[in-house]
Amino acid sequence: MLSGKQKAAIFLKLLGSQYSGRVLDHLPKDVSDEIARILAGSKKKPTSAEVSEVLTEFDGYMSSAKEQEVGGKDRPAGSPISMITSATPSRLAKALKGERPEFIAFVLSHLPVERIYDVLSLLGDARKEIEEKLLHMKDVPMTDVFQNQVLDIVARRLGAV
């Protein structure tokens, strides 16, 4: 069983360095330092069981938070997807620039095949690794909540591009 800090480290790895730093900035210094040490010392990838455990717990927290939300309105279910699928390849490539290959592969997996290659052609050296990740997308367990959050992030970026 993983400790809370180990779970946090795995979750932050999934978010990628751009967002994990922001999250760590909001934690108490001693907690942030310990999680950063775990991240720095961890050379191996988390197992699929560990990732599943972390995301299942996260999904539970998000479900609880959503239930407690007072008067909140959900965004129409298709809006992030429609923003992503209607974006030009250059806008989408710009919104995805600097992201981890797994993140990019997940987003691209929602596009028609011909659009995937249009975007991949703009991603330079990362293309081969992203293509490899696309081939193995079914091996990555993700909850619906986490998937929707990833898509929301990209949709918001597209709105700002």
C-alpha positions, 0 to 999 in steps of 0.5 A: 500500500502506498503512503499519501506522499508516494501517491502524491508523487505518482499523481504529480508525475502524471501531471507533468513538470509544468503542473506539478511545480505549481501544485508543490508551491501550494503545499507546506514546505516540509511536505513539498520538500519530501514529495520532491525528494520522492520524485527526484529519487524515483527512477522507475515508472509507477506500475499500472496497479499503482497508477490505478490506485492513485487515480481511483482515489483521486476520482473519489475525491473529485466525485465528492467535491462535485457532489458538494458543489452548490449551484454549479453547472456542468459544462456541456459534455462535448465542449472540450472535445469539440474545441480540440477536434475543431482546432487547427493542427497548428493551434493544437500543436501550440497548445500541446507544446512542452507536454509529456508524450503520454499527455499529448498521445491521450489528447491526440487519441480523440482525433481522426487519424488524418488529423493526428498525423497533421498535428504530429508533423508539427511536434518535431523530435517528440513525434516518434515517442508520441506515436509509440504512446498512441499505440499503447493507449489502452495500457494506461488506466485513466478514470473518466474524471481524470480524462475530462480534466486533461481535455479541459486543460487543453480546451482552455489552452486552445481558448487562450491560443 
